[in-house]
Amino acid sequence: MTTQKTPVILTEDDFRMLKQFAEQFPIGGKENEMTLSYELNRATVVAENKLPSGSVRLNSKVKVKELTTNREMEFSIVMPAMANIAEKKISVVTPMGAALIGLCKGEKVQWKMPAGIKHFEILDVEY
């Protein structure tokens, strides 16, 4: 669940890849907030050249701040097969990856993590 239902905007290619993955490996469900499937079902899909700058997409390098602790983290969001925590590459199906995909720099999000609901701000996005 994003704060005030922040829009999720994805490129056609990212949406197609993520939708195929979500259908093959259902995690959560279309009706359950805070899942990749839910976010995909509410996404706006745009052409590559229409994606707002600073959007989080597959293979983006993202810097976020956890708002309660002010702890900053930086990582890339990738497909599950490419995930490697030692290289700071997290899967789009992890709670953090699903929370951030399709959002933009400057936006805030709250998401259910293993340690409970966490609040984040997207500080920077590079693609």
SEKE-548772 format. One record per residue: chain; x negated, y, z of N, C-alpha, C in turn; residue in one letter. Coordinates in nm, 3 decimals, decimal comma. Each point is the difference from the previous one (the first is absolute). Layout:
<marmis>
{mol: A; n_xx: X; n_yy: Y; n_zz: Z; ca_xx: X; ca_yy: Y; ca_zz: Z; c_xx: X; c_yy: Y; c_zz: Z; type: a} $
...
</marmis>
This chain:
<marmis>
{mol: A; n_xx: -0,085; n_yy: -0,117; n_zz: 0,000; ca_xx: 0,085; ca_yy: 0,117; ca_zz: 0,000; c_xx: -0,089; c_yy: 0,122; c_zz: 0,000; type: m} $
{mol: A; n_xx: 0,015; n_yy: 0,083; n_zz: -0,097; ca_xx: -0,080; ca_yy: 0,120; ca_zz: -0,005; c_xx: 0,076; c_yy: 0,112; c_zz: 0,068; type: t} $
{mol: A; n_xx: -0,072; n_yy: 0,097; n_zz: 0,050; ca_xx: 0,062; ca_yy: 0,111; ca_zz: 0,068; c_xx: 0,093; c_yy: 0,073; c_zz: -0,095; type: t} $
{mol: A; n_xx: 0,125; n_yy: 0,016; n_zz: 0,039; ca_xx: 0,104; ca_yy: 0,065; ca_zz: -0,079; c_xx: 0,007; c_yy: -0,057; c_zz: -0,141; type: q} $
{mol: A; n_xx: -0,025; n_yy: -0,128; n_zz: -0,014; ca_xx: 0,011; ca_yy: -0,068; ca_zz: -0,129; c_xx: -0,077; c_yy: 0,073; c_zz: -0,110; type: k} $
{mol: A; n_xx: -0,129; n_yy: 0,023; n_zz: 0,025; ca_xx: -0,087; ca_yy: 0,061; ca_zz: -0,099; c_xx: 0,008; c_yy: -0,081; c_zz: -0,128; type: t} $
{mol: A; n_xx: 0,010; n_yy: 0,065; n_zz: -0,117; ca_xx: 0,010; ca_yy: -0,075; ca_zz: -0,124; c_xx: -0,122; c_yy: -0,088; c_zz: -0,026; type: p} $
{mol: A; n_xx: 0,025; n_yy: -0,116; n_zz: -0,058; ca_xx: -0,106; ca_yy: -0,090; ca_zz: -0,043; c_xx: -0,007; c_yy: 0,013; c_zz: -0,153; type: v} $
{mol: A; n_xx: -0,116; n_yy: 0,039; n_zz: -0,051; ca_xx: -0,017; ca_yy: 0,020; ca_zz: -0,144; c_xx: -0,113; c_yy: -0,090; c_zz: -0,048; type: i} $
{mol: A; n_xx: 0,032; n_yy: -0,084; n_zz: -0,099; ca_xx: -0,097; ca_yy: -0,096; ca_zz: -0,053; c_xx: -0,010; c_yy: 0,012; c_zz: -0,151; type: l} $
{mol: A; n_xx: -0,118; n_yy: -0,032; n_zz: -0,054; ca_xx: -0,012; ca_yy: -0,008; ca_zz: -0,145; c_xx: 0,070; c_yy: -0,126; c_zz: -0,048; type: t} $
{mol: A; n_xx: 0,033; n_yy: -0,002; n_zz: -0,128; ca_xx: 0,065; ca_yy: -0,117; ca_zz: -0,058; c_xx: -0,087; c_yy: -0,125; c_zz: 0,019; type: e} $
{mol: A; n_xx: -0,132; n_yy: 0,011; n_zz: -0,024; ca_xx: -0,089; ca_yy: -0,115; ca_zz: 0,014; c_xx: -0,006; c_yy: -0,051; c_zz: 0,144; type: d} $
{mol: A; n_xx: -0,017; n_yy: 0,091; n_zz: 0,097; ca_xx: -0,005; ca_yy: -0,042; ca_zz: 0,140; c_xx: 0,132; c_yy: -0,064; c_zz: 0,042; type: d} $
{mol: A; n_xx: 0,112; n_yy: 0,062; n_zz: -0,041; ca_xx: 0,130; ca_yy: -0,055; ca_zz: 0,037; c_xx: 0,018; c_yy: -0,141; c_zz: -0,055; type: f} $
{mol: A; n_xx: -0,033; n_yy: -0,019; n_zz: -0,127; ca_xx: 0,016; ca_yy: -0,130; ca_zz: -0,065; c_xx: -0,084; c_yy: -0,106; c_zz: 0,072; type: r} $
{mol: A; n_xx: -0,125; n_yy: 0,033; n_zz: 0,031; ca_xx: -0,089; ca_yy: -0,095; ca_zz: 0,067; c_xx: 0,051; c_yy: -0,034; c_zz: 0,140; type: m} $
{mol: A; n_xx: 0,039; n_yy: 0,103; n_zz: 0,075; ca_xx: 0,047; ca_yy: -0,021; ca_zz: 0,137; c_xx: 0,134; c_yy: -0,074; c_zz: 0,002; type: l} $
{mol: A; n_xx: 0,087; n_yy: 0,029; n_zz: -0,093; ca_xx: 0,131; ca_yy: -0,066; ca_zz: -0,005; c_xx: -0,018; c_yy: -0,149; c_zz: -0,028; type: k} $
{mol: A; n_xx: -0,088; n_yy: -0,034; n_zz: -0,095; ca_xx: -0,026; ca_yy: -0,141; ca_zz: -0,029; c_xx: -0,055; c_yy: -0,070; c_zz: 0,124; type: q} $
{mol: A; n_xx: -0,091; n_yy: 0,065; n_zz: 0,069; ca_xx: -0,059; ca_yy: -0,059; ca_zz: 0,120; c_xx: 0,107; c_yy: -0,018; c_zz: 0,107; type: f} $
{mol: A; n_xx: 0,082; n_yy: 0,102; n_zz: 0,022; ca_xx: 0,104; ca_yy: -0,006; ca_zz: 0,104; c_xx: 0,101; c_yy: -0,110; c_zz: -0,030; type: a} $
{mol: A; n_xx: 0,029; n_yy: -0,024; n_zz: -0,128; ca_xx: 0,095; ca_yy: -0,106; ca_zz: -0,036; c_xx: -0,062; c_yy: -0,139; c_zz: 0,020; type: e} $
{mol: A; n_xx: -0,131; n_yy: -0,015; n_zz: -0,026; ca_xx: -0,066; ca_yy: -0,129; ca_zz: 0,017; c_xx: -0,022; c_yy: -0,033; c_zz: 0,147; type: q} $
{mol: A; n_xx: -0,030; n_yy: 0,101; n_zz: 0,079; ca_xx: -0,032; ca_yy: -0,019; ca_zz: 0,142; c_xx: 0,084; c_yy: 0,094; c_zz: 0,084; type: f} $
{mol: A; n_xx: 0,130; n_yy: -0,030; n_zz: 0,014; ca_xx: 0,086; ca_yy: 0,091; ca_zz: 0,075; c_xx: -0,047; c_yy: 0,016; c_zz: 0,145; type: p} $
{mol: A; n_xx: -0,021; n_yy: 0,123; n_zz: 0,037; ca_xx: -0,043; ca_yy: 0,031; ca_zz: 0,137; c_xx: 0,103; c_yy: 0,100; c_zz: 0,052; type: i} $
{mol: A; n_xx: 0,067; n_yy: -0,032; n_zz: 0,107; ca_xx: 0,105; ca_yy: 0,087; ca_zz: 0,050; c_xx: 0,122; c_yy: -0,017; c_zz: -0,088; type: g} $
{mol: A; n_xx: 0,053; n_yy: 0,107; n_zz: -0,047; ca_xx: 0,116; ca_yy: -0,009; ca_zz: -0,088; c_xx: 0,043; c_yy: 0,135; c_zz: -0,049; type: g} $
{mol: A; n_xx: 0,084; n_yy: 0,000; n_zz: -0,101; ca_xx: 0,045; ca_yy: 0,124; ca_zz: -0,061; c_xx: 0,075; c_yy: 0,088; c_zz: 0,099; type: k} $
{mol: A; n_xx: 0,069; n_yy: -0,066; n_zz: 0,094; ca_xx: 0,082; ca_yy: 0,077; ca_zz: 0,095; c_xx: -0,077; c_yy: 0,042; c_zz: 0,125; type: e} $
{mol: A; n_xx: -0,118; n_yy: -0,058; n_zz: 0,022; ca_xx: -0,077; ca_yy: 0,031; ca_zz: 0,120; c_xx: -0,095; c_yy: 0,115; c_zz: -0,023; type: n} $
{mol: A; n_xx: 0,021; n_yy: 0,110; n_zz: 0,074; ca_xx: -0,092; ca_yy: 0,112; ca_zz: -0,009; c_xx: -0,138; c_yy: -0,047; c_zz: 0,046; type: e} $
{mol: A; n_xx: -0,101; n_yy: 0,074; n_zz: -0,039; ca_xx: -0,139; ca_yy: -0,030; ca_zz: 0,039; c_xx: -0,050; c_yy: -0,129; c_zz: -0,064; type: m} $
{mol: A; n_xx: 0,043; n_yy: -0,026; n_zz: -0,124; ca_xx: -0,055; ca_yy: -0,110; ca_zz: -0,079; c_xx: -0,033; c_yy: 0,053; c_zz: -0,138; type: t} $
{mol: A; n_xx: -0,090; n_yy: -0,068; n_zz: -0,069; ca_xx: -0,034; ca_yy: 0,039; ca_zz: -0,137; c_xx: 0,122; c_yy: -0,010; c_zz: -0,090; type: l} $
{mol: A; n_xx: 0,079; n_yy: -0,106; n_zz: 0,015; ca_xx: 0,120; ca_yy: -0,017; ca_zz: -0,084; c_xx: 0,096; c_yy: 0,117; c_zz: 0,015; type: s} $
{mol: A; n_xx: 0,020; n_yy: 0,044; n_zz: 0,122; ca_xx: 0,089; ca_yy: 0,114; ca_zz: 0,026; c_xx: -0,052; c_yy: 0,125; c_zz: -0,069; type: y} $
{mol: A; n_xx: -0,130; n_yy: 0,025; n_zz: 0,014; ca_xx: -0,060; ca_yy: 0,119; ca_zz: -0,061; c_xx: 0,010; c_yy: -0,005; c_zz: -0,153; type: e} $
{mol: A; n_xx: -0,021; n_yy: -0,118; n_zz: -0,059; ca_xx: 0,011; ca_yy: -0,013; ca_zz: -0,146; c_xx: 0,143; c_yy: 0,027; c_zz: -0,047; type: l} $
{mol: A; n_xx: 0,098; n_yy: -0,044; n_zz: 0,078; ca_xx: 0,139; ca_yy: 0,020; ca_zz: -0,040; c_xx: 0,044; c_yy: 0,146; c_zz: 0,006; type: n} $
{mol: A; n_xx: -0,070; n_yy: 0,082; n_zz: 0,075; ca_xx: 0,037; ca_yy: 0,141; ca_zz: 0,006; c_xx: -0,098; c_yy: 0,089; c_zz: -0,077; type: r} $
{mol: A; n_xx: -0,096; n_yy: -0,062; n_zz: -0,069; ca_xx: -0,103; ca_yy: 0,076; ca_zz: -0,071; c_xx: 0,054; c_yy: 0,068; c_zz: -0,125; type: a} $
{mol: A; n_xx: -0,057; n_yy: 0,116; n_zz: -0,030; ca_xx: 0,019; ca_yy: 0,067; ca_zz: -0,127; c_xx: -0,119; c_yy: -0,039; c_zz: -0,087; type: t} $
{mol: A; n_xx: 0,028; n_yy: -0,051; n_zz: -0,119; ca_xx: -0,106; ca_yy: -0,047; ca_zz: -0,089; c_xx: -0,021; c_yy: 0,105; c_zz: -0,109; type: v} $
{mol: A; n_xx: -0,127; n_yy: 0,040; n_zz: -0,018; ca_xx: -0,032; ca_yy: 0,106; ca_zz: -0,095; c_xx: -0,113; c_yy: -0,046; c_zz: -0,093; type: v} $
{mol: A; n_xx: -0,012; n_yy: 0,067; n_zz: -0,112; ca_xx: -0,111; ca_yy: -0,026; ca_zz: -0,092; c_xx: -0,130; c_yy: 0,045; c_zz: 0,068; type: a} $
{mol: A; n_xx: -0,110; n_yy: -0,062; n_zz: -0,040; ca_xx: -0,132; ca_yy: 0,030; ca_zz: 0,057; c_xx: -0,028; c_yy: 0,151; c_zz: 0,007; type: e} $
{mol: A; n_xx: 0,031; n_yy: 0,071; n_zz: -0,109; ca_xx: -0,030; ca_yy: 0,143; ca_zz: -0,006; c_xx: 0,097; c_yy: 0,086; c_zz: 0,080; type: n} $
{mol: A; n_xx: 0,103; n_yy: -0,060; n_zz: 0,058; ca_xx: 0,098; ca_yy: 0,074; ca_zz: 0,082; c_xx: -0,020; c_yy: -0,023; c_zz: 0,150; type: k} $
{mol: A; n_xx: -0,096; n_yy: -0,086; n_zz: 0,036; ca_xx: -0,024; ca_yy: -0,028; ca_zz: 0,142; c_xx: -0,058; c_yy: 0,126; c_zz: 0,066; type: l} $
{mol: A; n_xx: 0,060; n_yy: 0,045; n_zz: 0,109; ca_xx: -0,053; ca_yy: 0,118; ca_zz: 0,069; c_xx: -0,145; c_yy: -0,023; c_zz: 0,045; type: p} $
{mol: A; n_xx: -0,081; n_yy: 0,104; n_zz: -0,008; ca_xx: -0,139; ca_yy: -0,016; ca_zz: 0,047; c_xx: 0,001; c_yy: -0,026; c_zz: 0,149; type: s} $
{mol: A; n_xx: -0,095; n_yy: -0,079; n_zz: 0,046; ca_xx: -0,007; ca_yy: -0,034; ca_zz: 0,141; c_xx: 0,092; c_yy: -0,114; c_zz: 0,040; type: g} $
{mol: A; n_xx: 0,056; n_yy: -0,071; n_zz: -0,099; ca_xx: 0,088; ca_yy: -0,113; ca_zz: 0,031; c_xx: -0,081; c_yy: -0,124; c_zz: 0,034; type: s} $
{mol: A; n_xx: 0,048; n_yy: -0,075; n_zz: 0,098; ca_xx: -0,063; ca_yy: -0,127; ca_zz: 0,037; c_xx: 0,051; c_yy: -0,107; c_zz: -0,095; type: v} $
{mol: A; n_xx: -0,093; n_yy: -0,065; n_zz: -0,068; ca_xx: 0,034; ca_yy: -0,106; ca_zz: -0,094; c_xx: -0,098; c_yy: -0,113; c_zz: 0,016; type: r} $
{mol: A; n_xx: 0,020; n_yy: -0,107; n_zz: -0,073; ca_xx: -0,095; ca_yy: -0,111; ca_zz: 0,006; c_xx: -0,139; c_yy: 0,051; c_zz: -0,036; type: l} $
{mol: A; n_xx: -0,097; n_yy: -0,046; n_zz: 0,074; ca_xx: -0,142; ca_yy: 0,036; ca_zz: -0,016; c_xx: -0,032; c_yy: 0,143; c_zz: 0,042; type: n} $
{mol: A; n_xx: 0,092; n_yy: 0,065; n_zz: 0,069; ca_xx: -0,029; ca_yy: 0,132; ca_zz: 0,056; c_xx: -0,086; c_yy: -0,014; c_zz: 0,125; type: s} $
{mol: A; n_xx: -0,088; n_yy: 0,095; n_zz: 0,019; ca_xx: -0,074; ca_yy: 0,012; ca_zz: 0,125; c_xx: 0,078; c_yy: 0,102; c_zz: 0,083; type: k} $
{mol: A; n_xx: 0,040; n_yy: -0,041; n_zz: 0,120; ca_xx: 0,090; ca_yy: 0,081; ca_zz: 0,083; c_xx: -0,065; c_yy: 0,028; c_zz: 0,135; type: v} $
{mol: A; n_xx: 0,014; n_yy: 0,124; n_zz: 0,045; ca_xx: -0,045; ca_yy: 0,037; ca_zz: 0,134; c_xx: 0,125; c_yy: 0,041; c_zz: 0,078; type: k} $
{mol: A; n_xx: 0,022; n_yy: -0,065; n_zz: 0,115; ca_xx: 0,116; ca_yy: 0,029; ca_zz: 0,082; c_xx: -0,042; c_yy: 0,031; c_zz: 0,143; type: v} $
{mol: A; n_xx: 0,090; n_yy: 0,068; n_zz: 0,070; ca_xx: -0,023; ca_yy: 0,027; ca_zz: 0,143; c_xx: 0,118; c_yy: -0,056; c_zz: 0,077; type: k} $
{mol: A; n_xx: -0,032; n_yy: -0,082; n_zz: 0,102; ca_xx: 0,104; ca_yy: -0,051; ca_zz: 0,090; c_xx: 0,032; c_yy: 0,116; c_zz: 0,094; type: e} $
{mol: A; n_xx: 0,124; n_yy: 0,049; n_zz: -0,001; ca_xx: 0,034; ca_yy: 0,126; ca_zz: 0,065; c_xx: -0,002; c_yy: -0,004; c_zz: 0,152; type: l} $
{mol: A; n_xx: 0,018; n_yy: -0,116; n_zz: 0,059; ca_xx: -0,003; ca_yy: -0,008; ca_zz: 0,146; c_xx: -0,142; c_yy: 0,010; c_zz: 0,054; type: t} $
{mol: A; n_xx: -0,093; n_yy: -0,066; n_zz: -0,067; ca_xx: -0,140; ca_yy: -0,006; ca_zz: 0,048; c_xx: -0,094; c_yy: 0,093; c_zz: -0,076; type: t} $
{mol: A; n_xx: 0,047; n_yy: 0,057; n_zz: -0,112; ca_xx: -0,082; ca_yy: 0,080; ca_zz: -0,091; c_xx: -0,113; c_yy: -0,080; c_zz: -0,064; type: n} $
{mol: A; n_xx: 0,008; n_yy: -0,133; n_zz: 0,007; ca_xx: -0,101; ca_yy: -0,086; ca_zz: -0,062; c_xx: 0,017; c_yy: 0,003; c_zz: -0,152; type: r} $
{mol: A; n_xx: -0,110; n_yy: 0,026; n_zz: -0,070; ca_xx: 0,003; ca_yy: 0,002; ca_zz: -0,145; c_xx: -0,054; c_yy: -0,132; c_zz: -0,056; type: e} $
{mol: A; n_xx: 0,062; n_yy: -0,045; n_zz: -0,109; ca_xx: -0,040; ca_yy: -0,124; ca_zz: -0,066; c_xx: -0,006; c_yy: 0,026; c_zz: -0,150; type: m} $
{mol: A; n_xx: -0,089; n_yy: -0,071; n_zz: -0,067; ca_xx: -0,011; ca_yy: 0,012; ca_zz: -0,145; c_xx: -0,011; c_yy: -0,139; c_zz: -0,060; type: e} $
{mol: A; n_xx: 0,076; n_yy: -0,026; n_zz: -0,106; ca_xx: 0,000; ca_yy: -0,132; ca_zz: -0,063; c_xx: 0,063; c_yy: 0,013; c_zz: -0,138; type: f} $
{mol: A; n_xx: -0,013; n_yy: -0,107; n_zz: -0,079; ca_xx: 0,065; ca_yy: -0,009; ca_zz: -0,131; c_xx: 0,117; c_yy: -0,097; c_zz: 0,012; type: s} $
{mol: A; n_xx: 0,107; n_yy: 0,027; n_zz: -0,076; ca_xx: 0,117; ca_yy: -0,087; ca_zz: -0,002; c_xx: -0,006; c_yy: -0,083; c_zz: -0,129; type: i} $
{mol: A; n_xx: -0,002; n_yy: -0,132; n_zz: 0,017; ca_xx: -0,021; ca_yy: -0,091; ca_zz: -0,113; c_xx: 0,102; c_yy: -0,114; c_zz: 0,002; type: v} $
{mol: A; n_xx: 0,004; n_yy: -0,075; n_zz: -0,108; ca_xx: 0,082; ca_yy: -0,122; ca_zz: -0,003; c_xx: -0,061; c_yy: -0,101; c_zz: 0,097; type: m} $
{mol: A; n_xx: 0,080; n_yy: -0,092; n_zz: 0,054; ca_xx: -0,049; ca_yy: -0,092; ca_zz: 0,103; c_xx: -0,129; c_yy: -0,076; c_zz: -0,037; type: p} $
{mol: A; n_xx: -0,014; n_yy: -0,042; n_zz: -0,123; ca_xx: -0,119; ca_yy: -0,077; ca_zz: -0,039; c_xx: -0,129; c_yy: 0,081; c_zz: 0,010; type: a} $
{mol: A; n_xx: 0,012; n_yy: 0,133; n_zz: -0,003; ca_xx: -0,117; ca_yy: 0,088; ca_zz: 0,004; c_xx: -0,032; c_yy: 0,049; c_zz: 0,142; type: m} $
{mol: A; n_xx: 0,087; n_yy: -0,031; n_zz: 0,096; ca_xx: -0,017; ca_yy: 0,050; ca_zz: 0,136; c_xx: -0,130; c_yy: -0,053; c_zz: 0,062; type: a} $
{mol: A; n_xx: -0,071; n_yy: 0,089; n_zz: 0,069; ca_xx: -0,125; ca_yy: -0,036; ca_zz: 0,067; c_xx: -0,025; c_yy: 0,106; c_zz: 0,107; type: n} $
{mol: A; n_xx: 0,024; n_yy: -0,035; n_zz: 0,124; ca_xx: -0,010; ca_yy: 0,097; ca_zz: 0,109; c_xx: -0,142; c_yy: 0,055; c_zz: 0,013; type: i} $
{mol: A; n_xx: -0,101; n_yy: -0,081; n_zz: -0,029; ca_xx: -0,139; ca_yy: 0,046; ca_zz: 0,009; c_xx: -0,028; c_yy: 0,111; c_zz: -0,101; type: a} $
{mol: A; n_xx: 0,071; n_yy: -0,002; n_zz: -0,113; ca_xx: -0,015; ca_yy: 0,103; ca_zz: -0,103; c_xx: 0,106; c_yy: 0,110; c_zz: 0,014; type: e} $
{mol: A; n_xx: 0,076; n_yy: -0,002; n_zz: 0,109; ca_xx: 0,107; ca_yy: 0,095; ca_zz: 0,026; c_xx: 0,105; c_yy: -0,001; c_zz: -0,111; type: k} $
{mol: A; n_xx: 0,036; n_yy: -0,121; n_zz: -0,044; ca_xx: 0,105; ca_yy: -0,019; ca_zz: -0,099; c_xx: 0,113; c_yy: -0,076; c_zz: 0,068; type: k} $
{mol: A; n_xx: 0,116; n_yy: 0,066; n_zz: 0,013; ca_xx: 0,113; ca_yy: -0,066; ca_zz: 0,065; c_xx: 0,109; c_yy: -0,032; c_zz: -0,102; type: i} $
{mol: A; n_xx: 0,068; n_yy: -0,109; n_zz: 0,024; ca_xx: 0,106; ca_yy: -0,045; ca_zz: -0,089; c_xx: 0,122; c_yy: 0,091; c_zz: 0,008; type: s} $
{mol: A; n_xx: 0,064; n_yy: 0,018; n_zz: -0,113; ca_xx: 0,123; ca_yy: 0,078; ca_zz: -0,006; c_xx: 0,112; c_yy: -0,066; c_zz: 0,079; type: v} $
{mol: A; n_xx: -0,011; n_yy: -0,129; n_zz: 0,031; ca_xx: 0,106; ca_yy: -0,066; ca_zz: 0,076; c_xx: -0,023; c_yy: 0,005; c_zz: 0,152; type: v} $
{mol: A; n_xx: -0,113; n_yy: 0,056; n_zz: 0,044; ca_xx: -0,019; ca_yy: 0,021; ca_zz: 0,144; c_xx: 0,093; c_yy: 0,112; c_zz: 0,045; type: t} $
{mol: A; n_xx: 0,029; n_yy: 0,009; n_zz: 0,128; ca_xx: 0,086; ca_yy: 0,110; ca_zz: 0,045; c_xx: -0,052; c_yy: 0,137; c_zz: -0,043; type: p} $
{mol: A; n_xx: -0,130; n_yy: 0,023; n_zz: 0,010; ca_xx: -0,055; ca_yy: 0,130; ca_zz: -0,039; c_xx: 0,012; c_yy: 0,024; c_zz: -0,150; type: m} $
{mol: A; n_xx: -0,034; n_yy: -0,102; n_zz: -0,080; ca_xx: 0,010; ca_yy: 0,014; ca_zz: -0,145; c_xx: 0,141; c_yy: 0,028; c_zz: -0,047; type: g} $
{mol: A; n_xx: 0,096; n_yy: -0,076; n_zz: 0,053; ca_xx: 0,140; ca_yy: 0,019; ca_zz: -0,038; c_xx: 0,053; c_yy: 0,136; c_zz: 0,046; type: a} $
{mol: A; n_xx: -0,049; n_yy: 0,049; n_zz: 0,114; ca_xx: 0,045; ca_yy: 0,129; ca_zz: 0,052; c_xx: -0,043; c_yy: 0,115; c_zz: -0,090; type: a} $
{mol: A; n_xx: -0,119; n_yy: -0,012; n_zz: -0,057; ca_xx: -0,059; ca_yy: 0,113; ca_zz: -0,072; c_xx: 0,025; c_yy: 0,002; c_zz: -0,150; type: l} $
{mol: A; n_xx: 0,020; n_yy: -0,115; n_zz: -0,061; ca_xx: 0,012; ca_yy: -0,006; ca_zz: -0,146; c_xx: 0,114; c_yy: 0,090; c_zz: -0,048; type: i} $
{mol: A; n_xx: -0,029; n_yy: 0,084; n_zz: -0,097; ca_xx: 0,101; ca_yy: 0,087; ca_zz: -0,058; c_xx: 0,019; c_yy: 0,134; c_zz: 0,069; type: g} $
{mol: A; n_xx: -0,071; n_yy: 0,024; n_zz: 0,111; ca_xx: 0,009; ca_yy: 0,128; ca_zz: 0,069; c_xx: -0,110; c_yy: 0,093; c_zz: -0,049; type: l} $
{mol: A; n_xx: -0,003; n_yy: 0,123; n_zz: 0,048; ca_xx: -0,096; ca_yy: 0,100; ca_zz: -0,046; c_xx: -0,080; c_yy: 0,061; c_zz: 0,115; type: c} $
{mol: A; n_xx: -0,116; n_yy: 0,054; n_zz: -0,036; ca_xx: -0,084; ca_yy: 0,073; ca_zz: 0,094; c_xx: 0,086; c_yy: 0,104; c_zz: 0,073; type: k} $
{mol: A; n_xx: -0,020; n_yy: 0,009; n_zz: 0,132; ca_xx: 0,073; ca_yy: 0,097; ca_zz: 0,081; c_xx: 0,128; c_yy: -0,055; c_zz: 0,062; type: g} $
{mol: A; n_xx: 0,049; n_yy: -0,113; n_zz: -0,050; ca_xx: 0,123; ca_yy: -0,056; ca_zz: 0,054; c_xx: -0,028; c_yy: -0,079; c_zz: 0,127; type: e} $
{mol: A; n_xx: 0,104; n_yy: -0,010; n_zz: 0,083; ca_xx: -0,009; ca_yy: -0,076; ca_zz: 0,124; c_xx: 0,091; c_yy: -0,121; c_zz: -0,012; type: k} $
{mol: A; n_xx: -0,040; n_yy: -0,108; n_zz: 0,067; ca_xx: 0,076; ca_yy: -0,123; ca_zz: -0,007; c_xx: -0,004; c_yy: -0,067; c_zz: 0,137; type: v} $
{mol: A; n_xx: 0,109; n_yy: -0,067; n_zz: 0,034; ca_xx: -0,001; ca_yy: -0,087; ca_zz: 0,119; c_xx: 0,025; c_yy: -0,140; c_zz: -0,050; type: q} $
{mol: A; n_xx: -0,068; n_yy: -0,097; n_zz: 0,061; ca_xx: 0,009; ca_yy: -0,136; ca_zz: -0,051; c_xx: -0,023; c_yy: -0,098; c_zz: 0,114; type: w} $
{mol: A; n_xx: 0,067; n_yy: -0,113; n_zz: -0,008; ca_xx: -0,016; ca_yy: -0,105; ca_zz: 0,100; c_xx: -0,130; c_yy: -0,076; c_zz: -0,026; type: k} $
{mol: A; n_xx: -0,092; n_yy: 0,006; n_zz: 0,096; ca_xx: -0,126; ca_yy: -0,070; ca_zz: -0,008; c_xx: 0,003; c_yy: -0,111; c_zz: 0,106; type: m} $
{mol: A; n_xx: -0,098; n_yy: -0,090; n_zz: -0,002; ca_xx: -0,002; ca_yy: -0,105; ca_zz: 0,104; c_xx: 0,004; c_yy: 0,057; c_zz: 0,142; type: p} $
{mol: A; n_xx: -0,057; n_yy: 0,119; n_zz: 0,020; ca_xx: -0,003; ca_yy: 0,061; ca_zz: 0,135; c_xx: 0,118; c_yy: 0,093; c_zz: 0,025; type: a} $
{mol: A; n_xx: 0,102; n_yy: -0,004; n_zz: -0,086; ca_xx: 0,117; ca_yy: 0,085; ca_zz: 0,019; c_xx: 0,010; c_yy: 0,107; c_zz: -0,109; type: g} $
{mol: A; n_xx: 0,096; n_yy: 0,092; n_zz: 0,016; ca_xx: 0,019; ca_yy: 0,107; ca_zz: -0,099; c_xx: -0,116; c_yy: 0,100; c_zz: 0,011; type: i} $
{mol: A; n_xx: -0,063; n_yy: 0,027; n_zz: -0,113; ca_xx: -0,110; ca_yy: 0,096; ca_zz: -0,006; c_xx: 0,038; c_yy: 0,112; c_zz: -0,095; type: k} $
{mol: A; n_xx: -0,053; n_yy: 0,118; n_zz: 0,026; ca_xx: 0,027; ca_yy: 0,119; ca_zz: -0,082; c_xx: -0,130; c_yy: 0,044; c_zz: -0,065; type: h} $
{mol: A; n_xx: 0,004; n_yy: 0,021; n_zz: -0,132; ca_xx: -0,120; ca_yy: 0,036; ca_zz: -0,075; c_xx: 0,025; c_yy: 0,122; c_zz: -0,087; type: f} $
{mol: A; n_xx: -0,108; n_yy: 0,071; n_zz: -0,029; ca_xx: 0,001; ca_yy: 0,106; ca_zz: -0,100; c_xx: -0,103; c_yy: -0,035; c_zz: -0,105; type: e} $
{mol: A; n_xx: 0,036; n_yy: 0,016; n_zz: -0,126; ca_xx: -0,092; ca_yy: -0,026; ca_zz: -0,111; c_xx: -0,086; c_yy: 0,125; c_zz: -0,018; type: i} $
{mol: A; n_xx: -0,130; n_yy: -0,013; n_zz: 0,029; ca_xx: -0,091; ca_yy: 0,114; ca_zz: -0,008; c_xx: -0,058; c_yy: 0,020; c_zz: -0,139; type: l} $
{mol: A; n_xx: -0,029; n_yy: -0,110; n_zz: -0,070; ca_xx: -0,062; ca_yy: 0,012; ca_zz: -0,131; c_xx: 0,027; c_yy: -0,126; c_zz: -0,081; type: d} $
{mol: A; n_xx: 0,007; n_yy: 0,015; n_zz: -0,132; ca_xx: 0,021; ca_yy: -0,112; ca_zz: -0,090; c_xx: -0,088; c_yy: 0,022; c_zz: -0,123; type: v} $
{mol: A; n_xx: -0,078; n_yy: -0,101; n_zz: -0,034; ca_xx: -0,082; ca_yy: 0,003; ca_zz: -0,121; c_xx: 0,036; c_yy: -0,120; c_zz: -0,085; type: e} $
{mol: A; n_xx: 0,005; n_yy: 0,022; n_zz: -0,131; ca_xx: 0,025; ca_yy: -0,112; ca_zz: -0,090; c_xx: -0,105; c_yy: 0,002; c_zz: -0,109; type: y} $
</marmis>
